[in-house]
Amino acid sequence: MKILVTGATGFLGHHLTRKLVKDGYDVRILKEKKASLDLIEDLKLEIIEGDIRDFEVIKKAVRGCEIVFHLAALISYWDKLNPLQYEINVVGTENVVGACLEEKVKRLIHVSSTAAIGTEPKGKLANEKTSYNLWDLKINYCNTKYLGEIEVKKGIDRGLDAVILCPGSMYGAGDIRRIKEDPIFSKGILSLFYIKGGLAVVDVEDVADGLILARKKGKPGQKYILASENLTFFEIKKTISEFLGKKPPKICLPYPIFLAIAHISNWLAFLTEKRPKITPAMARFNKIYFYFSAKKAKKELGMKFRPFEESIKKAIDWYKDNGYL
């Protein structure tokens, strides 16, 4: 069976691609021209180079594949990248859906995010039926991932067999983006603080397993949340700090101060043209409790989840082994 994976060079993508190759599948990947193959260079793969925004390239990549895993996306909370983020997360998904319909793919597995679901009042877990209600926060990442889901649902309405997976915040080995962008890994002053709010977290390998299970067991047109635990930002930072051998943050930074710092960081980024560590959109995201239930994925897909501490240990060990720490 020939399978296409978009986003195969990324954090989740390289874990999924390794599992598919190990299971004996014939794997083709769509690789963006500048993307590094470092995480999967030892694998035997068919590689098509091209841009997710180019429909003809996507048709070529999809042609002859029975299954498509669509992972390619741009994670960013920097307004400067909003137009590009829309093109990749929304137009790119529209292209994948259109190509899958034209080439009569048997199943599309689309990776969305819990950030595309919405939230419930504090104390209640959101689920797959929760209505998207984040427009007022003006967080482009959330909005574009939600709009990407809409493109998949349009394809489903036209007869496409597709399943949507919504992972929480992923942790584990090989997350190069996080080590570069998350202040907790730096020696800067921001590593000393935490803020209110929280996230649903999940091990990246569990998400890769969930994608494979969705291909086999997912019900057509359904959406599944993949999340192991719901943790406050303090709990997340405390666990990471312990594995780093650092003291956990002790000061809760009030949201207005955090937002002001984010605006200053954004202004400095405008002057230096360097990607900021924190942004106003990130500040708005972090004041919310993004807590979710994975009950449906456990019941229908048979999902099992690793504890957060295990994910962090693997992440820190990988960073150390590869010279990042």
N, C-alpha and C positions, 0 to 999 in steps of 0.2 A: 504494500500500500504506500503510495506517495503522499507525503504530507508537506504543506507549506507552513513555515513559521515566519511571521513578520516580527521585527524587534528581537531577533534571536541573539544579537550581540550584547543585549542589555542584561540587567541584574536578573530579572525573572526569566528572560528569554534563554539565557545560556543554561540555566538549570533545566528548563523544559526540553531544550534541544538535546542535552546530554541524556536525559531519560528516554527520549524517543529513539535516539540512535542505539542506546543500550538495549532497548526492547526490540530492535531489529527492523525498525521502519526505515523507508527510503525518504530521507529528509532533504527538502529544498528550503533555502532561506532567501529572503529578500534583504539585501544589505545596502544601507545608505552608503554612498561613496566614501565619506570620511569616517565611517564607523570602524572601530578597531575589532579585529578578529581574535584578540589575545585570549579571551576567555573560552574560545571554542576552536582554536587553531589546530588542535590535535584530532579533531573529528573529521570523518569522511562525510562531506556534505556537497550538495549541488548548490552553487551560489549564483544568484542573479543580482546584479548590481543595479540599483535604481532608486527613484524617489517615490515615496508613498503617495505623493500628490499627482503623479503621472499615471493616468488611467491606463494608457497603453502598456506601460511597464507592468502594472498590476495584473492586467489580463494575461500577459506573457508569463508572469510568475505563478498565477493560479492555474493556468492551462495544464491539464493532465493530472491535477491533484484531486484526491477524493476528499481530503480533510484540510481545512485551513484554520490555523491558530493565529488570530490577529492580536498581537501584543504591542505593536509599534505605537508609541505615544510620546508626547513631550510633557514632562513634569517640570513645571516652572511656576513661580509666584511673582515673577518680575514683569511689570506692565510692558516693558520694551519688547518682550517676546510674545505678547498676546496675539498679534496677527499670525505669526508663524505657528503658534500653538493651535489656533483655530484651524489653520490649513492642515496640520498634521492630524489632530485629534478628531476633527469633524469631516473635512473634505477627504482626508486619507481613508477614514472609515467608510464614507460614502463610496469611494472607489473600490474598496475591498468588497463591500456588499454587492455593488453592481457587477464586478468581475465574477464573483461566486455565482450570481444568478445566470449570467451569460454562459459560464463554463459548466454549469450544472453540478456544482460541488455538492457532495453528499451532506456535509455538515460544516458550519462555521462556528468556531468557539471564539467569542469576542471577550477580551479582557477590559472591563470597565473599572470601577472603583467604588468603594463605599462613599467616597466624596461626591458621587453622582446620584446618591439616593435621597439625601435629605436627613433631617433629624427629628427626633421626638422630644417632648418636654423632659427636662432632667429627671432621672429616675426611671425612665422607660426606654427600652431598647428599640431602635429602629429595625425594620425588617424589609423584605422585598416588596411589600405593599405600601411602604411609607412614600408619601408624595414628595417630590422634589420641591424644596422650599428655601433654597439658598440664594435666590436671585439678588436679594437686597444686600448680601454681603459683597457682591461684585468681585468674586474670586474666579478669574478666568479659567483656571484649571478645573474647578468643579463644574462650571457651566459648560465647558467644551466636552468634558467626559459625559455629562448628561446628554448633550446634543449628539454625541457619538452613539449613545444608546438609541436615540430616536432614529438615527439612520439604520441601525440594525433592525429595529422594530418595523420600519418601512419595508425592509427586505423580507421580513417574516410575513408581513401582510401580502407580499407578492409571491409567496410560496417557498421562501428560503428556510431550510432547516437550520436554525441557529440557536445557540445557548449563550447566555451572558453570565460572566463571572465577575463578582465585585469583591476583590480582596481588600482587607484593611491595610494599614501601614505595614509594609513588609520589612523583615529583618532576616539576616543570615549572611552566609559567606558570599563575597564577590560584589558587595554594594559599593562601587567606586564613587557614585554620586554622593552618597551620604557622608562618606569620610571627608569629602571635599567641602561640603556645604553645611553640615550640621555643626552648630557652635559647640556642642558638647564634646566634640573631638578636638577642639582647638584649645589653646592656652589663653585665649582672650577673656575679657571680663564677662562676656555673656555666658560663659560656661559656669559662672558662679550663681546664676539666677535660674529660677523656674517660674512658670506662669500657670494660672488656673486653666482648666480645660483638660481634655483627654482624648484618647484615640482607641479604636479597636486595632489590635496588632495581630500579626500572623507570620509564621515562618515561611520564607520564600519557597522552601522545598515542599511544604504542605500545599502551597498554591499551585506549584507545578504538578503535584499529584492530583490536585483538584481539577486541573485542566484536562488531564488524561481521563479521570473518572467522568467528567462532563461529556467527553467525547463518547464514552461507552454507555453511561447511565442517565445523562441529563435529558430531561423531557423537552421536546421541541418547543421553542418560544419562551422557555422559562429562564428566570434569573436566580442566581445563587450567591449568597454572601459567604465569604471565606474569612473567618476571624476566630482567633483562639481565645483572646482575653481582651477585656476593656480596662484600660489603665489610665490613670492621671498622668499628666506630663511630669509631675514630680516622681512618680513611681518608675516611669520609663528612664528618666535621667539618673535616678538613684541606682537602678540596676546597671546601667551602662557605666556609671562612675565606679561602681564596685569592681567590675571586670577590668576597668582601666587602672585600678589601684589609686583612684583619686577620691577626694572627699566629695560627697554628694552636695549639690547646691542647697543652700540654706535660706536664701532670701526669695520670697515670692514677689515678683515684679508686677506691680499694678498695671492693668491693661492700658490706661491712658499713657503711662510712662513708656511701656513697651511700644505702643503705637507711635509715640513721638520719636523714639530711637529708630524705629523702622523708617519713618519719613526722612530722618537725617541720613540714614544708611542709603536710602534710595537717591537722595540728592547727591551724595558723594559718588555713587555709582554713575550718575549722569555726568559728573565732572571727570571721573577717571575712566569711564567706559568699561569698568570691571563689574562682573555680576555681584550684586550685594548678598551678604550673608542672611539678612532679614529684610523683608519688605512690608509695606502696609497690608497687602493682600495676605501675606503669611500671618501677620498679627491678627487680622480679622478671622482667619481660619483657626488660629490657636486658642481663641477665646471660647470656642464651642466644645461641647462634649459629644464627640462623634462615636457614640456607643451603639453596637449592633449585635443582633442575634444571628448565629449560624445554624440554628435549629433545622432549617430546611435542608441545608447542604449535608448535615449529619444524617438526616433521615433518608433523603432521596439519593444522595451520592455515596453514602457510607463514609463521609469524611471523618478523619481523626486528626487532632492537632497536637503539636509539640508545645511544651511550656515556653514562655517568653525567655526565661533564663537560658535555656538551651540555644535559642536563636542568637542571643547576644554573645554567648561563649563562642559559638562558631564564627560569628562575625569578627570578634576581636582576635581570635586565633588566626583567621585568614588575613586580617590587616597586618598582624605581626609577621606572619610567614612571608608576606609579599612586600614588606618594607614600608608600609604606610604608617606604622607605629613603631 
